[in-house]
């Protein structure tokens, strides 16, 4: 009789198709959730369910910052308050404007806050004795997946993807 009362313990795991998120940074406010890897990124194509969610829909399935086309060094990453994240990022070594630049001599502080929307502030400091021009770029990906899709459920009536376009 005791086993019949606890049938749920023996039911197949229908939500087990996403990988472990125990090291993820999570910040939330109301119906908004930002779930990133420990470094504050949402790698495109991740199988961990990382993303920016509103309600039960994942709006961003990829969210990456690049410095001069490269992934930055991550010196510090934290989610101190539950509704915010902060990362301290640095450049990789290389030649910038004809000057050899050591790694970490260009520091970027990224702060994210959720308060009715997702906001990101990015501030840079050049620790070199000369001016250095850098290009900061972002890669975004949006799949607008339902939370159950993210967890591995196959939709009964899937929509058709539309190619992104921009104008103006």
Phi and psi in radians as a Rosetta constraint file:
Dihedral C 1 N 2 CA 2 C 2 CIRCULARHARMONIC -1.072 0.35
Dihedral N 2 CA 2 C 2 N 3 CIRCULARHARMONIC -0.668 0.35
Dihedral C 2 N 3 CA 3 C 3 CIRCULARHARMONIC -1.160 0.35
Dihedral N 3 CA 3 C 3 N 4 CIRCULARHARMONIC -0.614 0.35
Dihedral C 3 N 4 CA 4 C 4 CIRCULARHARMONIC -1.208 0.35
Dihedral N 4 CA 4 C 4 N 5 CIRCULARHARMONIC -0.523 0.35
Dihedral C 4 N 5 CA 5 C 5 CIRCULARHARMONIC -1.244 0.35
Dihedral N 5 CA 5 C 5 N 6 CIRCULARHARMONIC -0.363 0.35
Dihedral C 5 N 6 CA 6 C 6 CIRCULARHARMONIC -2.076 0.35
Dihedral N 6 CA 6 C 6 N 7 CIRCULARHARMONIC 0.707 0.35
Dihedral C 6 N 7 CA 7 C 7 CIRCULARHARMONIC -1.019 0.35
Dihedral N 7 CA 7 C 7 N 8 CIRCULARHARMONIC -0.533 0.35
Dihedral C 7 N 8 CA 8 C 8 CIRCULARHARMONIC -1.034 0.35
Dihedral N 8 CA 8 C 8 N 9 CIRCULARHARMONIC -0.465 0.35
Dihedral C 8 N 9 CA 9 C 9 CIRCULARHARMONIC -1.173 0.35
Dihedral N 9 CA 9 C 9 N 10 CIRCULARHARMONIC -0.390 0.35
Dihedral C 9 N 10 CA 10 C 10 CIRCULARHARMONIC -1.868 0.35
Dihedral N 10 CA 10 C 10 N 11 CIRCULARHARMONIC 0.053 0.35
Dihedral C 10 N 11 CA 11 C 11 CIRCULARHARMONIC -1.273 0.35
Dihedral N 11 CA 11 C 11 N 12 CIRCULARHARMONIC 2.572 0.35
Dihedral C 11 N 12 CA 12 C 12 CIRCULARHARMONIC -1.112 0.35
Dihedral N 12 CA 12 C 12 N 13 CIRCULARHARMONIC 2.567 0.35
Dihedral C 12 N 13 CA 13 C 13 CIRCULARHARMONIC -1.401 0.35
Dihedral N 13 CA 13 C 13 N 14 CIRCULARHARMONIC 1.854 0.35
Dihedral C 13 N 14 CA 14 C 14 CIRCULARHARMONIC -1.588 0.35
Dihedral N 14 CA 14 C 14 N 15 CIRCULARHARMONIC -0.089 0.35
Dihedral C 14 N 15 CA 15 C 15 CIRCULARHARMONIC -1.984 0.35
Dihedral N 15 CA 15 C 15 N 16 CIRCULARHARMONIC 0.290 0.35
Dihedral C 15 N 16 CA 16 C 16 CIRCULARHARMONIC -1.622 0.35
Dihedral N 16 CA 16 C 16 N 17 CIRCULARHARMONIC 0.351 0.35
Dihedral C 16 N 17 CA 17 C 17 CIRCULARHARMONIC -1.576 0.35
Dihedral N 17 CA 17 C 17 N 18 CIRCULARHARMONIC -0.064 0.35
Dihedral C 17 N 18 CA 18 C 18 CIRCULARHARMONIC -1.760 0.35
Dihedral N 18 CA 18 C 18 N 19 CIRCULARHARMONIC 2.593 0.35
Dihedral C 18 N 19 CA 19 C 19 CIRCULARHARMONIC -1.313 0.35
Dihedral N 19 CA 19 C 19 N 20 CIRCULARHARMONIC 2.952 0.35
Dihedral C 19 N 20 CA 20 C 20 CIRCULARHARMONIC -1.017 0.35
Dihedral N 20 CA 20 C 20 N 21 CIRCULARHARMONIC 2.328 0.35
Dihedral C 20 N 21 CA 21 C 21 CIRCULARHARMONIC -2.033 0.35
Dihedral N 21 CA 21 C 21 N 22 CIRCULARHARMONIC 0.395 0.35
Dihedral C 21 N 22 CA 22 C 22 CIRCULARHARMONIC -1.110 0.35
Dihedral N 22 CA 22 C 22 N 23 CIRCULARHARMONIC -0.395 0.35
Dihedral C 22 N 23 CA 23 C 23 CIRCULARHARMONIC -1.711 0.35
Dihedral N 23 CA 23 C 23 N 24 CIRCULARHARMONIC 0.065 0.35
Dihedral C 23 N 24 CA 24 C 24 CIRCULARHARMONIC -1.265 0.35
Dihedral N 24 CA 24 C 24 N 25 CIRCULARHARMONIC 2.650 0.35
Dihedral C 24 N 25 CA 25 C 25 CIRCULARHARMONIC -1.634 0.35
Dihedral N 25 CA 25 C 25 N 26 CIRCULARHARMONIC 2.264 0.35
Dihedral C 25 N 26 CA 26 C 26 CIRCULARHARMONIC -2.162 0.35
Dihedral N 26 CA 26 C 26 N 27 CIRCULARHARMONIC 2.232 0.35
Dihedral C 26 N 27 CA 27 C 27 CIRCULARHARMONIC -2.281 0.35
Dihedral N 27 CA 27 C 27 N 28 CIRCULARHARMONIC 2.548 0.35
Dihedral C 27 N 28 CA 28 C 28 CIRCULARHARMONIC -2.645 0.35
Dihedral N 28 CA 28 C 28 N 29 CIRCULARHARMONIC 2.744 0.35
Dihedral C 28 N 29 CA 29 C 29 CIRCULARHARMONIC -2.739 0.35
Dihedral N 29 CA 29 C 29 N 30 CIRCULARHARMONIC 2.093 0.35
Dihedral C 29 N 30 CA 30 C 30 CIRCULARHARMONIC 1.053 0.35
Dihedral N 30 CA 30 C 30 N 31 CIRCULARHARMONIC -2.189 0.35
Dihedral C 30 N 31 CA 31 C 31 CIRCULARHARMONIC -1.628 0.35
Dihedral N 31 CA 31 C 31 N 32 CIRCULARHARMONIC 0.126 0.35
Dihedral C 31 N 32 CA 32 C 32 CIRCULARHARMONIC -1.788 0.35
Dihedral N 32 CA 32 C 32 N 33 CIRCULARHARMONIC 2.336 0.35
Dihedral C 32 N 33 CA 33 C 33 CIRCULARHARMONIC -2.348 0.35
Dihedral N 33 CA 33 C 33 N 34 CIRCULARHARMONIC 2.349 0.35
Dihedral C 33 N 34 CA 34 C 34 CIRCULARHARMONIC -2.069 0.35
Dihedral N 34 CA 34 C 34 N 35 CIRCULARHARMONIC 2.055 0.35
Dihedral C 34 N 35 CA 35 C 35 CIRCULARHARMONIC -2.095 0.35
Dihedral N 35 CA 35 C 35 N 36 CIRCULARHARMONIC 1.953 0.35
Dihedral C 35 N 36 CA 36 C 36 CIRCULARHARMONIC -2.113 0.35
Dihedral N 36 CA 36 C 36 N 37 CIRCULARHARMONIC 2.956 0.35
Dihedral C 36 N 37 CA 37 C 37 CIRCULARHARMONIC -1.239 0.35
Dihedral N 37 CA 37 C 37 N 38 CIRCULARHARMONIC 3.087 0.35
Dihedral C 37 N 38 CA 38 C 38 CIRCULARHARMONIC -1.073 0.35
Dihedral N 38 CA 38 C 38 N 39 CIRCULARHARMONIC -0.360 0.35
Dihedral C 38 N 39 CA 39 C 39 CIRCULARHARMONIC -1.626 0.35
Dihedral N 39 CA 39 C 39 N 40 CIRCULARHARMONIC 0.013 0.35
Dihedral C 39 N 40 CA 40 C 40 CIRCULARHARMONIC 1.568 0.35
Dihedral N 40 CA 40 C 40 N 41 CIRCULARHARMONIC 0.238 0.35
Dihedral C 40 N 41 CA 41 C 41 CIRCULARHARMONIC -1.901 0.35
Dihedral N 41 CA 41 C 41 N 42 CIRCULARHARMONIC 2.741 0.35
Dihedral C 41 N 42 CA 42 C 42 CIRCULARHARMONIC -2.071 0.35
Dihedral N 42 CA 42 C 42 N 43 CIRCULARHARMONIC 1.598 0.35
Dihedral C 42 N 43 CA 43 C 43 CIRCULARHARMONIC -1.118 0.35
Dihedral N 43 CA 43 C 43 N 44 CIRCULARHARMONIC 2.356 0.35
Dihedral C 43 N 44 CA 44 C 44 CIRCULARHARMONIC -1.039 0.35
Dihedral N 44 CA 44 C 44 N 45 CIRCULARHARMONIC 2.428 0.35
Dihedral C 44 N 45 CA 45 C 45 CIRCULARHARMONIC 1.333 0.35
Dihedral N 45 CA 45 C 45 N 46 CIRCULARHARMONIC 0.249 0.35
Dihedral C 45 N 46 CA 46 C 46 CIRCULARHARMONIC -1.166 0.35
Dihedral N 46 CA 46 C 46 N 47 CIRCULARHARMONIC 2.616 0.35
Dihedral C 46 N 47 CA 47 C 47 CIRCULARHARMONIC -1.874 0.35
Dihedral N 47 CA 47 C 47 N 48 CIRCULARHARMONIC 0.320 0.35
Dihedral C 47 N 48 CA 48 C 48 CIRCULARHARMONIC -1.764 0.35
Dihedral N 48 CA 48 C 48 N 49 CIRCULARHARMONIC -0.010 0.35
Dihedral C 48 N 49 CA 49 C 49 CIRCULARHARMONIC 1.380 0.35
Dihedral N 49 CA 49 C 49 N 50 CIRCULARHARMONIC 0.256 0.35
Dihedral C 49 N 50 CA 50 C 50 CIRCULARHARMONIC -1.161 0.35
Dihedral N 50 CA 50 C 50 N 51 CIRCULARHARMONIC 2.562 0.35
Dihedral C 50 N 51 CA 51 C 51 CIRCULARHARMONIC 2.847 0.35
Dihedral N 51 CA 51 C 51 N 52 CIRCULARHARMONIC -3.135 0.35
Dihedral C 51 N 52 CA 52 C 52 CIRCULARHARMONIC -1.911 0.35
Dihedral N 52 CA 52 C 52 N 53 CIRCULARHARMONIC 2.112 0.35
Dihedral C 52 N 53 CA 53 C 53 CIRCULARHARMONIC -2.001 0.35
Dihedral N 53 CA 53 C 53 N 54 CIRCULARHARMONIC 2.484 0.35
Dihedral C 53 N 54 CA 54 C 54 CIRCULARHARMONIC -2.133 0.35
Dihedral N 54 CA 54 C 54 N 55 CIRCULARHARMONIC 2.029 0.35
Dihedral C 54 N 55 CA 55 C 55 CIRCULARHARMONIC 1.103 0.35
Dihedral N 55 CA 55 C 55 N 56 CIRCULARHARMONIC -2.224 0.35
Dihedral C 55 N 56 CA 56 C 56 CIRCULARHARMONIC -1.822 0.35
Dihedral N 56 CA 56 C 56 N 57 CIRCULARHARMONIC 0.397 0.35
Dihedral C 56 N 57 CA 57 C 57 CIRCULARHARMONIC -2.135 0.35
Dihedral N 57 CA 57 C 57 N 58 CIRCULARHARMONIC 2.286 0.35
Dihedral C 57 N 58 CA 58 C 58 CIRCULARHARMONIC -1.485 0.35
Dihedral N 58 CA 58 C 58 N 59 CIRCULARHARMONIC 1.997 0.35
Dihedral C 58 N 59 CA 59 C 59 CIRCULARHARMONIC -1.535 0.35
Dihedral N 59 CA 59 C 59 N 60 CIRCULARHARMONIC -0.654 0.35
Dihedral C 59 N 60 CA 60 C 60 CIRCULARHARMONIC -2.056 0.35
Dihedral N 60 CA 60 C 60 N 61 CIRCULARHARMONIC 2.117 0.35
Dihedral C 60 N 61 CA 61 C 61 CIRCULARHARMONIC -1.863 0.35
Dihedral N 61 CA 61 C 61 N 62 CIRCULARHARMONIC -0.049 0.35
Dihedral C 61 N 62 CA 62 C 62 CIRCULARHARMONIC -2.605 0.35
Dihedral N 62 CA 62 C 62 N 63 CIRCULARHARMONIC 2.369 0.35
Dihedral C 62 N 63 CA 63 C 63 CIRCULARHARMONIC -2.788 0.35
Dihedral N 63 CA 63 C 63 N 64 CIRCULARHARMONIC 1.676 0.35
Dihedral C 63 N 64 CA 64 C 64 CIRCULARHARMONIC -2.272 0.35
Dihedral N 64 CA 64 C 64 N 65 CIRCULARHARMONIC 2.501 0.35
Dihedral C 64 N 65 CA 65 C 65 CIRCULARHARMONIC -1.892 0.35
Dihedral N 65 CA 65 C 65 N 66 CIRCULARHARMONIC 2.402 0.35
Dihedral C 65 N 66 CA 66 C 66 CIRCULARHARMONIC -2.173 0.35
Dihedral N 66 CA 66 C 66 N 67 CIRCULARHARMONIC 2.498 0.35
Dihedral C 66 N 67 CA 67 C 67 CIRCULARHARMONIC -1.962 0.35
Dihedral N 67 CA 67 C 67 N 68 CIRCULARHARMONIC 2.020 0.35
Dihedral C 67 N 68 CA 68 C 68 CIRCULARHARMONIC 0.911 0.35
Dihedral N 68 CA 68 C 68 N 69 CIRCULARHARMONIC 0.732 0.35
Dihedral C 68 N 69 CA 69 C 69 CIRCULARHARMONIC 1.365 0.35
Dihedral N 69 CA 69 C 69 N 70 CIRCULARHARMONIC 0.110 0.35
Dihedral C 69 N 70 CA 70 C 70 CIRCULARHARMONIC -2.133 0.35
Dihedral N 70 CA 70 C 70 N 71 CIRCULARHARMONIC 2.665 0.35
Dihedral C 70 N 71 CA 71 C 71 CIRCULARHARMONIC -1.130 0.35
Dihedral N 71 CA 71 C 71 N 72 CIRCULARHARMONIC 2.330 0.35
Dihedral C 71 N 72 CA 72 C 72 CIRCULARHARMONIC -1.346 0.35
Dihedral N 72 CA 72 C 72 N 73 CIRCULARHARMONIC 2.831 0.35
Dihedral C 72 N 73 CA 73 C 73 CIRCULARHARMONIC -1.224 0.35
Dihedral N 73 CA 73 C 73 N 74 CIRCULARHARMONIC 2.471 0.35
Dihedral C 73 N 74 CA 74 C 74 CIRCULARHARMONIC -1.877 0.35
Dihedral N 74 CA 74 C 74 N 75 CIRCULARHARMONIC 1.993 0.35
Dihedral C 74 N 75 CA 75 C 75 CIRCULARHARMONIC -1.623 0.35
Dihedral N 75 CA 75 C 75 N 76 CIRCULARHARMONIC -0.511 0.35
Dihedral C 75 N 76 CA 76 C 76 CIRCULARHARMONIC -2.724 0.35
Dihedral N 76 CA 76 C 76 N 77 CIRCULARHARMONIC 2.458 0.35
Dihedral C 76 N 77 CA 77 C 77 CIRCULARHARMONIC -2.567 0.35
Dihedral N 77 CA 77 C 77 N 78 CIRCULARHARMONIC 2.278 0.35
Dihedral C 77 N 78 CA 78 C 78 CIRCULARHARMONIC -2.668 0.35
Dihedral N 78 CA 78 C 78 N 79 CIRCULARHARMONIC 2.745 0.35
Dihedral C 78 N 79 CA 79 C 79 CIRCULARHARMONIC -2.187 0.35
Dihedral N 79 CA 79 C 79 N 80 CIRCULARHARMONIC 1.299 0.35
Dihedral C 79 N 80 CA 80 C 80 CIRCULARHARMONIC -1.219 0.35
Dihedral N 80 CA 80 C 80 N 81 CIRCULARHARMONIC -0.424 0.35
Dihedral C 80 N 81 CA 81 C 81 CIRCULARHARMONIC -2.048 0.35
Dihedral N 81 CA 81 C 81 N 82 CIRCULARHARMONIC -0.215 0.35
Dihedral C 81 N 82 CA 82 C 82 CIRCULARHARMONIC 1.661 0.35
Dihedral N 82 CA 82 C 82 N 83 CIRCULARHARMONIC -0.465 0.35
Dihedral C 82 N 83 CA 83 C 83 CIRCULARHARMONIC -2.082 0.35
Dihedral N 83 CA 83 C 83 N 84 CIRCULARHARMONIC 0.217 0.35
Dihedral C 83 N 84 CA 84 C 84 CIRCULARHARMONIC -2.584 0.35
Dihedral N 84 CA 84 C 84 N 85 CIRCULARHARMONIC 2.848 0.35
Dihedral C 84 N 85 CA 85 C 85 CIRCULARHARMONIC -2.394 0.35
Dihedral N 85 CA 85 C 85 N 86 CIRCULARHARMONIC 2.706 0.35
Dihedral C 85 N 86 CA 86 C 86 CIRCULARHARMONIC -2.509 0.35
Dihedral N 86 CA 86 C 86 N 87 CIRCULARHARMONIC 2.384 0.35
Dihedral C 86 N 87 CA 87 C 87 CIRCULARHARMONIC -2.279 0.35
Dihedral N 87 CA 87 C 87 N 88 CIRCULARHARMONIC 2.528 0.35
Dihedral C 87 N 88 CA 88 C 88 CIRCULARHARMONIC -1.962 0.35
Dihedral N 88 CA 88 C 88 N 89 CIRCULARHARMONIC 2.079 0.35
Dihedral C 88 N 89 CA 89 C 89 CIRCULARHARMONIC -2.064 0.35
Dihedral N 89 CA 89 C 89 N 90 CIRCULARHARMONIC 2.746 0.35
Dihedral C 89 N 90 CA 90 C 90 CIRCULARHARMONIC -2.492 0.35
Dihedral N 90 CA 90 C 90 N 91 CIRCULARHARMONIC 2.804 0.35
Dihedral C 90 N 91 CA 91 C 91 CIRCULARHARMONIC -1.263 0.35
Dihedral N 91 CA 91 C 91 N 92 CIRCULARHARMONIC 2.826 0.35
Dihedral C 91 N 92 CA 92 C 92 CIRCULARHARMONIC -1.609 0.35
Dihedral N 92 CA 92 C 92 N 93 CIRCULARHARMONIC 2.829 0.35
Dihedral C 92 N 93 CA 93 C 93 CIRCULARHARMONIC -1.206 0.35
Dihedral N 93 CA 93 C 93 N 94 CIRCULARHARMONIC 2.685 0.35
Dihedral C 93 N 94 CA 94 C 94 CIRCULARHARMONIC 2.932 0.35
Dihedral N 94 CA 94 C 94 N 95 CIRCULARHARMONIC -3.076 0.35
Dihedral C 94 N 95 CA 95 C 95 CIRCULARHARMONIC -1.772 0.35
Dihedral N 95 CA 95 C 95 N 96 CIRCULARHARMONIC 2.112 0.35
Dihedral C 95 N 96 CA 96 C 96 CIRCULARHARMONIC -2.108 0.35
Dihedral N 96 CA 96 C 96 N 97 CIRCULARHARMONIC 2.128 0.35
Dihedral C 96 N 97 CA 97 C 97 CIRCULARHARMONIC 0.907 0.35
Dihedral N 97 CA 97 C 97 N 98 CIRCULARHARMONIC 0.640 0.35
Dihedral C 97 N 98 CA 98 C 98 CIRCULARHARMONIC 1.449 0.35
Dihedral N 98 CA 98 C 98 N 99 CIRCULARHARMONIC -0.048 0.35
Dihedral C 98 N 99 CA 99 C 99 CIRCULARHARMONIC -1.869 0.35
Dihedral N 99 CA 99 C 99 N 100 CIRCULARHARMONIC 2.444 0.35
Dihedral C 99 N 100 CA 100 C 100 CIRCULARHARMONIC -1.339 0.35
Dihedral N 100 CA 100 C 100 N 101 CIRCULARHARMONIC 2.181 0.35
Dihedral C 100 N 101 CA 101 C 101 CIRCULARHARMONIC -2.031 0.35
Dihedral N 101 CA 101 C 101 N 102 CIRCULARHARMONIC 2.220 0.35
Dihedral C 101 N 102 CA 102 C 102 CIRCULARHARMONIC -1.317 0.35
Dihedral N 102 CA 102 C 102 N 103 CIRCULARHARMONIC 2.692 0.35
Dihedral C 102 N 103 CA 103 C 103 CIRCULARHARMONIC -1.130 0.35
Dihedral N 103 CA 103 C 103 N 104 CIRCULARHARMONIC 2.502 0.35
Dihedral C 103 N 104 CA 104 C 104 CIRCULARHARMONIC 1.352 0.35
Dihedral N 104 CA 104 C 104 N 105 CIRCULARHARMONIC 0.110 0.35
Dihedral C 104 N 105 CA 105 C 105 CIRCULARHARMONIC -1.516 0.35
Dihedral N 105 CA 105 C 105 N 106 CIRCULARHARMONIC -0.156 0.35
Dihedral C 105 N 106 CA 106 C 106 CIRCULARHARMONIC -1.997 0.35
Dihedral N 106 CA 106 C 106 N 107 CIRCULARHARMONIC 2.019 0.35
Dihedral C 106 N 107 CA 107 C 107 CIRCULARHARMONIC -1.871 0.35
Dihedral N 107 CA 107 C 107 N 108 CIRCULARHARMONIC 2.312 0.35
Dihedral C 107 N 108 CA 108 C 108 CIRCULARHARMONIC -2.076 0.35
Dihedral N 108 CA 108 C 108 N 109 CIRCULARHARMONIC 2.220 0.35
Dihedral C 108 N 109 CA 109 C 109 CIRCULARHARMONIC -1.863 0.35
Dihedral N 109 CA 109 C 109 N 110 CIRCULARHARMONIC 2.084 0.35
Dihedral C 109 N 110 CA 110 C 110 CIRCULARHARMONIC -1.915 0.35
Dihedral N 110 CA 110 C 110 N 111 CIRCULARHARMONIC 2.198 0.35
Dihedral C 110 N 111 CA 111 C 111 CIRCULARHARMONIC -2.163 0.35
Dihedral N 111 CA 111 C 111 N 112 CIRCULARHARMONIC 2.320 0.35
Dihedral C 111 N 112 CA 112 C 112 CIRCULARHARMONIC -2.128 0.35
Dihedral N 112 CA 112 C 112 N 113 CIRCULARHARMONIC 2.498 0.35
Dihedral C 112 N 113 CA 113 C 113 CIRCULARHARMONIC -2.381 0.35
Dihedral N 113 CA 113 C 113 N 114 CIRCULARHARMONIC 2.505 0.35
Dihedral C 113 N 114 CA 114 C 114 CIRCULARHARMONIC -1.999 0.35
Dihedral N 114 CA 114 C 114 N 115 CIRCULARHARMONIC 2.080 0.35
Dihedral C 114 N 115 CA 115 C 115 CIRCULARHARMONIC -2.694 0.35
Dihedral N 115 CA 115 C 115 N 116 CIRCULARHARMONIC 1.424 0.35
Dihedral C 115 N 116 CA 116 C 116 CIRCULARHARMONIC 1.420 0.35
Dihedral N 116 CA 116 C 116 N 117 CIRCULARHARMONIC -0.332 0.35
Dihedral C 116 N 117 CA 117 C 117 CIRCULARHARMONIC -2.844 0.35
Dihedral N 117 CA 117 C 117 N 118 CIRCULARHARMONIC 2.990 0.35
Dihedral C 117 N 118 CA 118 C 118 CIRCULARHARMONIC -1.629 0.35
Dihedral N 118 CA 118 C 118 N 119 CIRCULARHARMONIC 2.229 0.35
Dihedral C 118 N 119 CA 119 C 119 CIRCULARHARMONIC -2.201 0.35
Dihedral N 119 CA 119 C 119 N 120 CIRCULARHARMONIC 2.405 0.35
Dihedral C 119 N 120 CA 120 C 120 CIRCULARHARMONIC -2.215 0.35
Dihedral N 120 CA 120 C 120 N 121 CIRCULARHARMONIC 2.265 0.35
Dihedral C 120 N 121 CA 121 C 121 CIRCULARHARMONIC -1.922 0.35
Dihedral N 121 CA 121 C 121 N 122 CIRCULARHARMONIC 2.401 0.35
Dihedral C 121 N 122 CA 122 C 122 CIRCULARHARMONIC -2.298 0.35
Dihedral N 122 CA 122 C 122 N 123 CIRCULARHARMONIC 2.150 0.35
Dihedral C 122 N 123 CA 123 C 123 CIRCULARHARMONIC -2.202 0.35
Dihedral N 123 CA 123 C 123 N 124 CIRCULARHARMONIC 2.399 0.35
Dihedral C 123 N 124 CA 124 C 124 CIRCULARHARMONIC -2.049 0.35
Dihedral N 124 CA 124 C 124 N 125 CIRCULARHARMONIC 2.591 0.35
Dihedral C 124 N 125 CA 125 C 125 CIRCULARHARMONIC -2.336 0.35
Dihedral N 125 CA 125 C 125 N 126 CIRCULARHARMONIC 2.275 0.35
Dihedral C 125 N 126 CA 126 C 126 CIRCULARHARMONIC -1.716 0.35
Dihedral N 126 CA 126 C 126 N 127 CIRCULARHARMONIC 2.022 0.35
Dihedral C 126 N 127 CA 127 C 127 CIRCULARHARMONIC -1.680 0.35
Dihedral N 127 CA 127 C 127 N 128 CIRCULARHARMONIC 0.195 0.35
Dihedral C 127 N 128 CA 128 C 128 CIRCULARHARMONIC -1.516 0.35
Dihedral N 128 CA 128 C 128 N 129 CIRCULARHARMONIC 2.834 0.35
Dihedral C 128 N 129 CA 129 C 129 CIRCULARHARMONIC -1.454 0.35
Dihedral N 129 CA 129 C 129 N 130 CIRCULARHARMONIC 0.056 0.35
Dihedral C 129 N 130 CA 130 C 130 CIRCULARHARMONIC -2.409 0.35
Dihedral N 130 CA 130 C 130 N 131 CIRCULARHARMONIC 2.798 0.35
Dihedral C 130 N 131 CA 131 C 131 CIRCULARHARMONIC -1.198 0.35
Dihedral N 131 CA 131 C 131 N 132 CIRCULARHARMONIC 2.480 0.35
Dihedral C 131 N 132 CA 132 C 132 CIRCULARHARMONIC -2.342 0.35
Dihedral N 132 CA 132 C 132 N 133 CIRCULARHARMONIC 2.189 0.35
Dihedral C 132 N 133 CA 133 C 133 CIRCULARHARMONIC -1.640 0.35
Dihedral N 133 CA 133 C 133 N 134 CIRCULARHARMONIC 2.264 0.35
Dihedral C 133 N 134 CA 134 C 134 CIRCULARHARMONIC -2.190 0.35
Dihedral N 134 CA 134 C 134 N 135 CIRCULARHARMONIC 2.734 0.35
Dihedral C 134 N 135 CA 135 C 135 CIRCULARHARMONIC -1.969 0.35
Dihedral N 135 CA 135 C 135 N 136 CIRCULARHARMONIC 2.083 0.35
Dihedral C 135 N 136 CA 136 C 136 CIRCULARHARMONIC -1.744 0.35
Dihedral N 136 CA 136 C 136 N 137 CIRCULARHARMONIC 2.218 0.35
Dihedral C 136 N 137 CA 137 C 137 CIRCULARHARMONIC -2.389 0.35
Dihedral N 137 CA 137 C 137 N 138 CIRCULARHARMONIC 2.761 0.35
Dihedral C 137 N 138 CA 138 C 138 CIRCULARHARMONIC -2.135 0.35
Dihedral N 138 CA 138 C 138 N 139 CIRCULARHARMONIC 2.565 0.35
Dihedral C 138 N 139 CA 139 C 139 CIRCULARHARMONIC -2.018 0.35
Dihedral N 139 CA 139 C 139 N 140 CIRCULARHARMONIC 2.172 0.35
Dihedral C 139 N 140 CA 140 C 140 CIRCULARHARMONIC -2.055 0.35
Dihedral N 140 CA 140 C 140 N 141 CIRCULARHARMONIC 2.603 0.35
Dihedral C 140 N 141 CA 141 C 141 CIRCULARHARMONIC -2.470 0.35
Dihedral N 141 CA 141 C 141 N 142 CIRCULARHARMONIC 2.391 0.35
Dihedral C 141 N 142 CA 142 C 142 CIRCULARHARMONIC -2.255 0.35
Dihedral N 142 CA 142 C 142 N 143 CIRCULARHARMONIC 2.216 0.35
Dihedral C 142 N 143 CA 143 C 143 CIRCULARHARMONIC -2.013 0.35
Dihedral N 143 CA 143 C 143 N 144 CIRCULARHARMONIC -0.206 0.35
Dihedral C 143 N 144 CA 144 C 144 CIRCULARHARMONIC 0.850 0.35
Dihedral N 144 CA 144 C 144 N 145 CIRCULARHARMONIC 0.724 0.35
Dihedral C 144 N 145 CA 145 C 145 CIRCULARHARMONIC -1.395 0.35
Dihedral N 145 CA 145 C 145 N 146 CIRCULARHARMONIC 2.463 0.35
Dihedral C 145 N 146 CA 146 C 146 CIRCULARHARMONIC -1.196 0.35
Dihedral N 146 CA 146 C 146 N 147 CIRCULARHARMONIC 2.584 0.35
Dihedral C 146 N 147 CA 147 C 147 CIRCULARHARMONIC -0.971 0.35
Dihedral N 147 CA 147 C 147 N 148 CIRCULARHARMONIC -0.590 0.35
Dihedral C 147 N 148 CA 148 C 148 CIRCULARHARMONIC -1.246 0.35
Dihedral N 148 CA 148 C 148 N 149 CIRCULARHARMONIC -0.572 0.35
Dihedral C 148 N 149 CA 149 C 149 CIRCULARHARMONIC -1.112 0.35
Dihedral N 149 CA 149 C 149 N 150 CIRCULARHARMONIC -0.769 0.35
Dihedral C 149 N 150 CA 150 C 150 CIRCULARHARMONIC -1.035 0.35
Dihedral N 150 CA 150 C 150 N 151 CIRCULARHARMONIC -0.648 0.35
Dihedral C 150 N 151 CA 151 C 151 CIRCULARHARMONIC -1.359 0.35
Dihedral N 151 CA 151 C 151 N 152 CIRCULARHARMONIC -0.099 0.35
Dihedral C 151 N 152 CA 152 C 152 CIRCULARHARMONIC 1.962 0.35
Dihedral N 152 CA 152 C 152 N 153 CIRCULARHARMONIC -0.016 0.35
Dihedral C 152 N 153 CA 153 C 153 CIRCULARHARMONIC -1.308 0.35
Dihedral N 153 CA 153 C 153 N 154 CIRCULARHARMONIC 2.416 0.35
Dihedral C 153 N 154 CA 154 C 154 CIRCULARHARMONIC -1.513 0.35
Dihedral N 154 CA 154 C 154 N 155 CIRCULARHARMONIC 2.177 0.35
Dihedral C 154 N 155 CA 155 C 155 CIRCULARHARMONIC -1.174 0.35
Dihedral N 155 CA 155 C 155 N 156 CIRCULARHARMONIC 2.457 0.35
Dihedral C 155 N 156 CA 156 C 156 CIRCULARHARMONIC -1.309 0.35
Dihedral N 156 CA 156 C 156 N 157 CIRCULARHARMONIC -0.519 0.35
Dihedral C 156 N 157 CA 157 C 157 CIRCULARHARMONIC -2.296 0.35
Dihedral N 157 CA 157 C 157 N 158 CIRCULARHARMONIC 1.275 0.35
Dihedral C 157 N 158 CA 158 C 158 CIRCULARHARMONIC -1.183 0.35
Dihedral N 158 CA 158 C 158 N 159 CIRCULARHARMONIC 2.575 0.35
Dihedral C 158 N 159 CA 159 C 159 CIRCULARHARMONIC -1.460 0.35
Dihedral N 159 CA 159 C 159 N 160 CIRCULARHARMONIC 3.089 0.35
Dihedral C 159 N 160 CA 160 C 160 CIRCULARHARMONIC -1.777 0.35
Dihedral N 160 CA 160 C 160 N 161 CIRCULARHARMONIC 2.251 0.35
Dihedral C 160 N 161 CA 161 C 161 CIRCULARHARMONIC -1.170 0.35
Dihedral N 161 CA 161 C 161 N 162 CIRCULARHARMONIC 2.565 0.35
Dihedral C 161 N 162 CA 162 C 162 CIRCULARHARMONIC -2.005 0.35
Dihedral N 162 CA 162 C 162 N 163 CIRCULARHARMONIC 2.316 0.35
Dihedral C 162 N 163 CA 163 C 163 CIRCULARHARMONIC -1.117 0.35
Dihedral N 163 CA 163 C 163 N 164 CIRCULARHARMONIC 2.371 0.35
Dihedral C 163 N 164 CA 164 C 164 CIRCULARHARMONIC -1.174 0.35
Dihedral N 164 CA 164 C 164 N 165 CIRCULARHARMONIC 2.636 0.35
Dihedral C 164 N 165 CA 165 C 165 CIRCULARHARMONIC -2.554 0.35
Dihedral N 165 CA 165 C 165 N 166 CIRCULARHARMONIC 2.703 0.35
Dihedral C 165 N 166 CA 166 C 166 CIRCULARHARMONIC -2.408 0.35
Dihedral N 166 CA 166 C 166 N 167 CIRCULARHARMONIC 2.600 0.35
Dihedral C 166 N 167 CA 167 C 167 CIRCULARHARMONIC -2.657 0.35
Dihedral N 167 CA 167 C 167 N 168 CIRCULARHARMONIC 2.834 0.35
